[in-house]
Amino acid sequence: MDAHRILDLSRWITDAGLQGLPATELVGGFCERLVEAGVPLTRTVIGADTLHPTIAGHVVTWDSTGRNAAEVRQTDYGTTTDPALEEKWLRSPFHRLYTTGEVMLRRRLVDGCEAGEFPVVDELHAQGATDYMAIVNRLGPDAAIGEMDCIFSSWVTHHADGFNDVQQDALLTLAGTLALALRGHAVARIANTLVETYLGRDAGHRVLRGHIRRGIAEKLDAVLWFSDLQGFTRITDTAPPETILPLLNDYAELVVTAIHRHGGQVLKFMGDGILAVFDRNSAEDACRAALDAAEEARERCKELNTRRAAEGMPVTRFYLGLHQGKVFYGNIGGVDRLDFTVVGPAVNEASRIAAMCRSLDQDLLLSSAFVQSAPECRQRLISIGRYLLRGVGRPQELYTLDPEAGRAP
């Protein structure tokens, strides 16, 4: 493999990385071009940790040892306390490189080679591999993100003569270029994950598209969801402290899942409270989606309470206010600390409606504006009277789900 081939591959990696090619296409295209350049590659594994609430990292595998065309796939691995997986990591070539500071580890898998050093290498040898290289490309302190402080790769051949010295040097050189391109892809994924996780799906996408100027907001006609947990203060005063976070997570998960399943956007967590919006092409569609989400969340809450009660853990339910109205949706805050959220009288009204759940002993209350915007939902609802809401000028008729009406199909 001459210098021109290496240069061509470096250019291809650079272009593919700048184009934002998915990791599987990047690794697959690179490996195929290596083979075309005369490198007898049969299997490659490239992985790195990431910054994600539930996923520890990603691995891309390219494998041409099957009978059909080469296969490329990406798998995720999560944080685990499984002793078997921990032992597998401790006995891997990657762990050796990580702890020793070395850049490369190579093992020629010929007859009579020493077995037992690395189980994964022994397994590859049994499958007919003849040469194995493991490489680590470390990231500097300012380039590392979370646990992603290096990118590991392994390179395997089944060719009788293994890799020659020129091919080894080429792999060492090109692995670094590929690692840089994969880091760029990983950073984009991490940025997307973080903004979706902490701002919400729609708000996060808007921020990444450049909607970050303070004071720029869009006027929406949307359904507002404002919910919190019943008796949460009492629970925090009486339950063991270590049970509070699991409780919040359990109930937040069922509410967020229901909202997302029906197309809503969760904008904010406020202690035990959740603010969300449903923005559809029509107000009636948004109201229907929000009401379906509310019914689903109530059913999930019953199931959760049955499980938690059986395990001797504290249980609760959620209060929910639904309102339909106009809001401003965008960046609000100080110069160096912004929040992408909704503001306006309709938001305050939704919170006041949710607060009325306690005094009216109702899990769910809906505004008259909500009901007027969704006449098809009217048969599922029942009026509970007119009430004066704190901070709202005129009394408003409130509704709840009719216990005698069936859930919409």
C-alpha distance (Angstrom), angle and dihedral (degrees) to the residues before:
residue distance angle dihedral
M1 . . .
D2 3.80 . .
A3 3.80 131.8 .
H4 3.81 92.5 -97.7
R5 3.80 91.5 57.7
I6 3.80 90.9 48.8
L7 3.79 91.0 49.1
D8 3.81 91.9 49.1
L9 3.80 91.4 50.5
S10 3.80 91.3 47.6
R11 3.79 90.0 52.9
W12 3.80 91.6 48.6
I13 3.82 91.7 50.8
T14 3.79 91.0 48.4
D15 3.81 93.3 49.7
A16 3.81 93.0 44.8
G17 3.80 91.3 48.8
L18 3.80 92.9 49.1
Q19 3.81 89.8 49.7
G20 3.80 89.9 55.2
L21 3.80 94.7 -119.9
P22 3.85 110.9 -174.4
A23 3.80 113.9 -98.6
T24 3.81 93.2 -111.1
E25 3.80 92.3 52.9
L26 3.78 91.5 44.3
V27 3.81 94.1 51.9
G28 3.81 93.9 38.4
G29 3.81 93.6 49.6
F30 3.79 91.8 46.4
C31 3.81 94.3 50.2
E32 3.79 92.7 47.2
R33 3.80 90.7 52.1
L34 3.80 90.6 48.6
V35 3.80 89.7 55.5
E36 3.81 90.9 47.1
A37 3.82 87.8 52.5
G38 3.81 90.4 57.1
V39 3.82 102.1 -96.8
P40 3.84 106.5 137.5
L41 3.79 93.5 -137.4
T42 3.81 117.7 163.2
R43 3.81 104.6 164.8
T44 3.81 137.1 20.3
V45 3.79 131.0 179.9
I46 3.81 120.8 -171.4
G47 3.78 123.5 177.9
A48 3.77 145.6 159.2
D49 3.77 139.6 175.7
T50 3.78 118.6 -105.3
L51 3.80 141.9 -163.3
H52 3.79 108.0 -102.8
P53 3.84 135.5 130.2
T54 3.82 94.5 -119.9
I55 3.84 108.2 9.0
A56 3.80 120.7 75.7
G57 3.80 96.7 -167.2
H58 3.79 151.0 -38.5
V59 3.82 133.3 -106.0
V60 3.81 126.5 -163.2
T61 3.81 116.8 -160.4
W62 3.80 126.0 -167.0
D63 3.81 113.8 -169.9
S64 3.80 128.6 176.1
T65 3.80 97.8 170.0
G66 3.81 93.8 100.0
R67 3.77 125.8 90.9
N68 3.80 93.8 -108.4
A69 3.80 131.3 54.6
A70 3.78 119.1 -49.3
E71 3.80 114.3 -75.0
V72 3.78 123.8 -138.7
R73 3.79 122.0 -172.9
Q74 3.77 140.3 162.0
T75 3.79 123.5 -138.6
D76 3.77 130.7 -176.2
Y77 3.76 126.0 -140.7
G78 3.77 124.5 -156.5
T79 3.75 135.1 -151.0
T80 3.79 108.5 -82.4
T81 3.77 141.6 172.2
D82 3.82 92.5 -153.4
P83 3.84 105.2 138.4
A84 3.83 91.1 -150.2
L85 3.81 92.8 57.2
E86 3.78 91.4 44.6
E87 3.80 89.8 52.0
K88 3.82 90.5 48.8
W89 3.82 90.1 54.5
L90 3.80 93.4 46.7
R91 3.80 91.1 53.0
S92 3.80 95.7 45.6
P93 3.82 127.8 106.0
F94 3.80 88.4 -122.9
H95 3.79 91.5 60.6
R96 3.80 89.5 49.7
L97 3.82 90.8 53.5
Y98 3.80 92.8 43.6
T99 3.79 94.0 53.7
T100 3.81 100.5 37.4
G101 3.79 98.8 46.0
E102 3.80 92.2 -126.1
V103 3.80 120.6 144.0
M104 3.79 101.8 -148.3
L105 3.79 139.3 22.4
R106 3.80 119.8 -168.7
R107 3.80 130.9 -174.7
R108 3.82 123.7 -174.8
L109 3.81 104.7 -145.3
V110 3.77 100.5 -150.7
D111 3.80 128.2 143.5
G112 3.77 110.0 -70.6
C113 3.82 95.3 24.3
E114 3.78 116.1 148.4
A115 3.82 113.8 -91.1
G116 3.79 130.0 -158.1
E117 3.81 98.8 46.6
F118 3.81 96.2 100.9
P119 3.83 119.9 9.2
V120 3.82 92.9 -152.9
V121 3.80 90.8 54.9
D122 3.80 90.8 48.7
E123 3.81 89.2 51.6
L124 3.80 92.1 50.9
H125 3.79 90.9 47.9
A126 3.81 90.0 53.1
Q127 3.80 88.1 53.3
G128 3.80 91.7 55.5
A129 3.80 102.8 -93.7
T130 3.80 114.7 151.7
D131 3.81 103.8 -172.6
Y132 3.81 134.7 28.0
M133 3.79 130.5 -170.0
A134 3.81 126.7 -177.5
I135 3.81 119.3 -168.6
V136 3.79 132.3 -175.3
N137 3.80 122.8 -160.4
R138 3.79 108.3 -164.5
L139 3.80 124.4 -149.8
G140 3.77 121.6 -138.1
P141 3.83 120.3 -116.5
D142 3.81 92.3 -97.4
A143 3.81 92.8 47.4
A144 3.81 97.6 47.6
I145 3.81 117.6 97.4
G146 3.78 117.6 -161.2
E147 3.80 108.1 -49.8
M148 3.81 92.4 -16.2
D149 3.80 98.1 103.6
C150 3.82 98.4 135.3
I151 3.79 143.3 14.8
F152 3.80 119.5 -129.8
S153 3.78 126.2 -156.0
S154 3.79 136.6 175.4
W155 3.81 127.6 -161.0
V156 3.80 123.9 -160.5
T157 3.80 135.4 -176.7
H158 3.78 134.1 -173.9
H159 3.81 93.0 -161.8
A160 3.80 112.5 128.1
D161 3.80 92.9 -122.2
G162 3.80 96.0 40.8
F163 3.83 118.9 -146.4
N164 3.78 116.8 -26.0
D165 3.80 122.1 -136.4
V166 3.81 94.0 -97.1
Q167 3.79 91.3 52.1
Q168 3.80 90.9 47.8
D169 3.80 91.4 53.2
A170 3.81 90.9 46.2
L171 3.80 91.7 52.2
L172 3.81 91.0 49.4
T173 3.80 90.9 52.0
L174 3.77 97.9 42.6
A175 3.81 95.1 42.7
G176 3.80 88.3 66.4
T177 3.81 92.8 51.5
L178 3.80 90.5 47.4
A179 3.82 90.8 48.1
L180 3.80 90.3 54.0
A181 3.81 91.6 51.9
L182 3.81 91.4 47.0
R183 3.80 90.4 49.3
G184 3.81 89.1 55.9
H185 3.79 89.9 51.4
A186 3.82 90.8 46.8
V187 3.81 92.3 50.8
A188 3.81 90.3 53.7
R189 3.80 90.9 50.3
I190 3.79 92.0 47.1
A191 3.81 91.6 49.6
N192 3.81 90.3 50.6
T193 3.81 91.7 47.6
L194 3.80 93.7 48.8
V195 3.80 96.7 48.6
E196 3.81 92.0 45.1
T197 3.80 91.7 47.4
Y198 3.79 98.3 45.4
L199 3.82 103.0 28.0
G200 3.81 103.3 27.5
R201 3.79 130.8 -102.8
D202 3.78 100.4 -80.4
A203 3.81 95.8 35.3
G204 3.80 90.6 47.9
H205 3.80 93.0 52.1
R206 3.79 90.8 48.6
V207 3.81 91.4 52.1
L208 3.81 91.8 50.1
R209 3.80 89.4 50.3
G210 3.79 88.5 58.9
H211 3.80 103.0 -96.0
I212 3.80 94.0 138.7
R213 3.80 105.4 116.8
R214 3.78 113.7 123.7
G215 3.78 114.9 -115.3
I216 3.82 95.1 20.5
A217 3.80 108.0 121.8
E218 3.79 137.3 160.5
K219 3.77 122.2 -132.2
L220 3.80 111.2 -125.3
D221 3.77 134.4 -175.0
A222 3.79 98.5 -148.6
V223 3.78 146.6 147.7
L224 3.80 113.4 -103.9
W225 3.80 122.6 -147.1
F226 3.80 117.5 -160.8
S227 3.80 117.5 174.3
D228 3.79 139.4 160.1
L229 3.80 137.6 172.0
Q230 3.77 124.0 -86.4
G231 3.81 115.0 -116.7
F232 3.79 93.6 -2.6
T233 3.82 93.6 147.2
R234 3.80 90.5 52.4
I235 3.80 91.2 48.7
T236 3.81 92.8 50.7
D237 3.82 89.8 50.2
T238 3.80 95.0 50.5
A239 3.82 108.8 26.4
P240 3.82 123.5 80.5
P241 3.84 109.3 -90.6
E242 3.80 93.1 -121.9
T243 3.83 90.3 62.2
I244 3.82 96.2 57.0
L245 3.82 99.9 77.2
P246 3.84 93.8 46.5
L247 3.81 88.3 49.6
L248 3.80 92.6 51.4
N249 3.80 91.4 46.6
D250 3.82 94.0 48.5
Y251 3.80 94.7 52.1
A252 3.81 95.3 37.9
E253 3.80 89.9 52.8
L254 3.79 94.5 55.0
V255 3.81 92.4 46.8
V256 3.81 94.7 45.3
T257 3.82 91.9 46.1
A258 3.80 91.6 52.9
I259 3.82 92.6 46.7
H260 3.80 93.4 49.3
R261 3.81 93.7 44.7
H262 3.79 89.1 59.1
G263 3.80 96.9 44.6
G264 3.80 100.8 -97.6
Q265 3.79 126.7 140.5
V266 3.80 121.1 -130.9
L267 3.80 106.7 -144.2
K268 3.76 106.8 172.6
F269 3.80 146.3 9.7
M270 3.80 113.6 -149.5
G271 3.78 106.3 -175.3
D272 3.79 101.4 -69.8
G273 3.83 92.1 -11.4
I274 3.82 128.6 97.5
L275 3.81 128.0 -158.9
A276 3.81 117.1 -163.1
V277 3.80 138.8 160.9
F278 3.79 135.1 -147.6
D279 3.79 111.9 -153.4
R280 3.81 116.0 -179.9
N281 3.78 137.4 157.8
S282 3.79 89.1 -94.9
A283 3.78 131.8 29.8
E284 3.80 89.7 -128.8
D285 3.81 92.0 56.7
A286 3.81 90.7 49.2
C287 3.81 92.2 49.3
R288 3.80 92.3 48.6
A289 3.81 91.8 49.4
A290 3.81 92.5 48.8
L291 3.80 93.0 48.4
D292 3.81 91.6 48.1
A293 3.81 89.2 50.4
A294 3.80 90.4 50.4
E295 3.80 92.5 51.7
E296 3.80 91.8 47.2
A297 3.81 91.6 49.1
R298 3.81 91.0 51.1
E299 3.81 91.3 52.5
R300 3.80 91.6 47.4
C301 3.79 89.3 48.7
K302 3.80 91.3 56.6
E303 3.80 90.5 52.1
L304 3.80 92.0 47.0
N305 3.80 92.1 49.8
T306 3.80 91.1 51.4
R307 3.81 90.6 53.3
R308 3.80 95.7 43.3
A309 3.82 93.2 46.5
A310 3.81 90.4 51.3
E311 3.82 88.1 53.7
G312 3.81 92.7 48.9
M313 3.82 94.4 -111.9
P314 3.82 125.4 138.4
V315 3.81 115.8 -93.4
T316 3.78 134.4 -157.9
R317 3.80 142.4 161.1
F318 3.77 132.9 -132.0
Y319 3.78 132.4 -107.7
L320 3.80 113.6 -140.5
G321 3.76 134.3 -167.8
L322 3.83 120.3 -169.3
H323 3.78 121.8 -166.6
Q324 3.78 135.8 165.3
G325 3.78 122.4 -144.1
K326 3.79 150.2 107.8
V327 3.81 120.4 -60.4
F328 3.80 139.4 167.9
Y329 3.81 112.3 -116.0
G330 3.79 118.5 -164.4
N331 3.81 148.2 65.2
I332 3.79 115.9 -17.1
G333 3.79 128.3 167.4
G334 3.79 143.3 54.9
V335 3.80 128.4 -26.2
D336 3.80 94.6 -94.4
R337 3.82 100.6 25.6
L338 3.80 118.8 52.4
D339 3.77 134.3 171.2
F340 3.81 123.4 -154.2
T341 3.79 101.7 -143.8
V342 3.80 146.3 115.4
V343 3.80 126.6 -85.8
G344 3.77 135.9 177.3
P345 3.81 141.4 93.3
A346 3.81 90.6 -69.0
V347 3.82 90.5 63.0
N348 3.79 91.7 52.8
E349 3.80 90.4 46.8
A350 3.82 91.5 52.7
S351 3.81 90.6 52.9
R352 3.82 91.1 48.9
I353 3.81 90.7 51.0
A354 3.81 90.8 50.9
A355 3.82 89.7 50.0
M356 3.83 89.7 55.1
C357 3.82 89.7 63.6
R358 3.80 90.1 80.8
S359 3.77 97.5 52.9
L360 3.81 93.2 41.2
D361 3.82 93.5 44.3
Q362 3.82 92.5 -127.4
D363 3.80 129.1 135.1
L364 3.80 92.8 -152.6
L365 3.79 133.0 31.4
L366 3.80 127.7 179.3
S367 3.78 128.9 -164.9
S368 3.79 125.3 -121.0
A369 3.83 88.0 -116.3
F370 3.81 88.9 58.5
V371 3.80 92.3 50.2
Q372 3.81 93.6 46.2
S373 3.81 90.0 52.8
A374 3.80 93.2 51.3
P375 3.81 111.0 43.4
E376 3.82 90.9 163.7
C377 3.81 88.9 62.5
R378 3.81 92.8 51.3
Q379 3.81 93.6 91.1
R380 3.81 89.5 60.1
L381 3.81 92.9 53.9
I382 3.77 139.5 71.2
S383 3.80 129.7 -160.8
I384 3.79 118.4 -119.1
G385 3.80 96.2 -172.9
R386 3.80 142.5 -91.4
Y387 3.79 120.5 -56.1
L388 3.77 138.1 179.0
L389 3.80 110.0 -122.2
R390 3.78 120.2 -149.3
G391 3.79 109.7 -99.7
V392 3.82 93.2 9.2
G393 3.81 116.4 110.2
R394 3.82 102.5 -143.0
P395 3.81 132.5 39.3
Q396 3.78 113.7 -101.3
E397 3.76 132.8 -153.3
L398 3.79 112.6 -121.0
Y399 3.78 129.3 -156.5
T400 3.77 138.7 -164.5
L401 3.79 136.4 -172.9
D402 3.78 112.6 -70.4
P403 3.84 105.9 -120.6
E404 3.82 89.5 -149.4
A405 3.84 94.0 53.5
G406 3.78 117.9 88.6
R407 3.76 121.9 -123.4
A408 3.80 114.7 -93.6
P409 3.82 114.1 -98.6
